[in-house]
């Protein structure tokens, strides 16, 4: 069974599209767990009406992802952000991946894409593709597909307020990461709101601080 784990916090505007795309997995066995950090905008009602299991947990993406994984019953775990929609074809790609016994010891991520038609979005997508090739560093908005056995072996998500995705990916390591040929389409709202270069520069600053050993609680203030 596939367990799909989605951390949420006031995600009512984006969650319906995220959940709708997941219907492509059926009739294969699946459970969708929404680990909610205290939404007040109807997120949990939307998740419940879509058939997801809602887990009220403490706020913080690392905490929420860890709690979702702890409650999951599947042999494979798919971690997905609430503003990310998997494009058509994802279910076939994932089904083929999990059917291969050799993939039990490797984790997979999707190709990064943004729901914006502008050239700024295409430039950012190319930069992320380079980051994944050169640095083996996919972020959480690309999804992460990992077997329960591998997830447990590397220690899973730690209860960090930020950088929980980088932390886990670094423990997995380059040799245990695979890119899937399907896009995870993420909302570009924060780039449009903050400015394309400003938001990207802030993300890069957070990554640099992480590698410099700055505590995540401080990096969180930079991230905004």
N, C-alpha and C positions, 0 to 999 in steps of 0.2 A: 504493500500500500504506500501511496505517496501522501505525505503530510506537508501541507503548504502553510507556512507560518508568516503572518503579516503583522508587524507592529503598527499601531495606530495612535494618533492623537489629533482629534478634530479633523478628520480626513473625509468628511461627508461629501465634499465636492469631487474627490478623485476615486474614492473606494469603489463606487458602483461599477465603473469601467474596469477596474482591476479585477474585481470578482467575476464580472461577466466573461472576461477572457478565459478564466479558469474552467468554465463549463466545457471547453474543448477536451478536457481530460476524460470526461465521462464517456462511456460507462465503466471505465477502469476504476478500481477502488481508490478513494481519495477522502481525505478529511482536510477542511480548511479551518485553521485556528487564527483568530484575530486577538492578539495580545494588546489590550487597550490600556493606555496610560492615564485614563481619566477624561475622556472626551465629553464635551458638553454640547455638541452640535448635532446629535442624532447619529453619530457614527456607529454606535453599538446596535441601535435599532436597525439600521441598514444591513449590518453584518448578519444579525439574527434573521432578518427576513430573507436573506439570500442563502440561508442554511449553514452559515459558518458557526463554529463554536467560539463564543466570546469568553476571553479570559481577562478579568479585571486584575491588573497588576500595577506595581509601582511605576512611575514615569521614568523614562530613560531607555533609549533604544536597545542598549546592550542587555539591560535587565529584562525588557520585554521579549527580546529574541530568545534569551536563555530560558525564560519561563515558558514560552511557547514550545521550545524544543523539549523541555522537561515533561510537558503534558502530551506531546505527540506520540502516536502509536505506530507510525509508519516505519517501514524498512528504509525509506528514502525521505530526506527532508529537503524542502525547497523554501528558501527564505526570500521574501519579496517585499519591497516597499509598497506602501499604500498609494503612492502616486505613480506607480510603474505598471504598465499594461504590456503583457506579453503578446507579440504579434502572431497572426495566424501561422500555423506550422510548428508552434512550440511543443505541442503535445506529442506529435510524431517524433520530433527530435529528442525529447526527454524519454519517451518510451523506448526508442532505440538505444539510448545511452544506458538506461537502468537495466535493460535486458542483457547487457554484456557483463559477465561475471568479472572481467578484468577491470571494470570501472569502479568496483567496490572500493578500491584504494585510491581513487582520484575524485576531485570535486570539479564541477563545471559551472561556468558563468555564461550569460548571454552577451550579445553585442550591444553596446550602449547606443541609444538613439534618443532624440528629443522631439517633442510634439510641436515643433516650431519650424516654419518653412524657410526662415531666413538664412543667409550665408553664415551668420555668427554661429548658428546651431551646427551647421555642417563642419565648420572649422573645429568646434569643440569636440564633435564626434571623432574627427580624425586625430585630435590630440589624445583622446581617451584610448583609441585603438593603438596608438603608438605606446602609451603608458602600459597597456596590457602586454604588448609584444616585448617591449624592451625591459620593463621592470617587473612583469608578472604581477600586476597590482590592480585587479578589478575592484571596484567599490561596490557597496551594498545595493546601489541603484541598478546594478546589472544582474541582480539575483544571484543566488548561490545554491546549487544542487549538490548535495553530499549524502552519502550513505550514513545511516545511523552508526554503523561500526566505525567509520572514519571520523565522524563528528565526535564521538565519545573518546576515540583514541588520542585526538589532539587537544582535548579539553573543552571543546565547544566555545560558545560565546561567553566572554567574561562580562560581568555587570558594570560596564564602563558607560559614562554619560556621552561619550563621543569616541570615534576612531575604533569602535568595536569591530568594524568590518576589516580594517587594515590589520588589526591585531590578530584576527583569526586567519586571514589570508597569509600573513607572514609565517604563522605556525604551520600552515599547510605546505608552503614552499612551492617554488616554480615547478618542480617535477610532478606535483600532484594537482596541477591546475590545467583545465582544458576549456577552450572557448567553443561554445555552440554556435552554429551558423544561423541563428535566429535573433532578432532584436528584442530587447526589453525597452519599450518606449516610455520615457520618463517625462513628467511635466517640467516644462522650462520656466515655470512661474517665478522661481527664485532668481533665475538669471535675468528675466525681464524686469523684475522688481528692483534688484540690487545693481543691475548693470552687468553686461556680459563679461567685461574684463575685470571689474571689481569683484564679482562673485568668484570667478575662476582664480583670481589672485588670492582671495581669502582662503579658498580651499587649499591652494598650494602652500600658503603660510601655515595652515593647520597641519598639513602633512610634514612640513619641515620641522615644526615644533615637536611633533610626535617623535620623529627620528632623533631629535636633539634631547629627548628624554623629559620633556615638559609634561607634567601630569594632565590627564584628559580634562579634569575639572577646570583647569586654567585655559586649555585650548578651547573649551566650550565657549568662553567669553569672547574669543576671537572669531569663532564661527558665526555667532549671532543667531 
